[in-house]
Every structure is written in structure tokens, then in C-alpha cells.
């Protein structure tokens, strides 16, 4: 089990990449909005208002990928919570 968990965490770090504390706060704002039922465009707009230095300005063709990224982050946080791992 430990080997699988370490492999998962390593792969997750590769996918998510290195994030600054400010970028992590931005992501958490987007995730909170999404959890409240907001669509991805509105969630990004809210995070942009709250964290203007980290604001994303996606092109129209990037929304699907951005939504997938935040869905991955949401699932990753749920997995960490279930495993009792603090970020």
C-alpha cells in the first residue's frame, strides 16, 4: 500500500506542479466556488477578483482543460483527506 501511495503522490506532484502559496490560495478559491455549485468561468472570475496577482485569463479553447484541471485538484484533495494527509 505504501508503495502505491508514494507512486500516486509522486504522479500527482508531476501533474499539479510546484505551486506558490499564492497560487495555492487561488486554486483553493476556485475549488470553493466550484464546490458551491458555481461554473468554472464564474469560479475563475471570482478567484481573479480575490487574487488579482494570480489571475488567469484563459482563451475560449482552454476552458475545458481548465475545468479538468480543477476537477483533478478536487479529487486529489478528497483522496488526501481520506488518507489523512495534510497538504
Buried (B, 14 or more C-beta within 10 A) or exposed (E): EEEEEEEBBEEBEEEBEEBEEEBBBBBBBBBBBBEEEBEBEBBBBBBBEBBEEBEEEBEEEEBEEBBEBBEEBBEBBEBBEEEEEEE
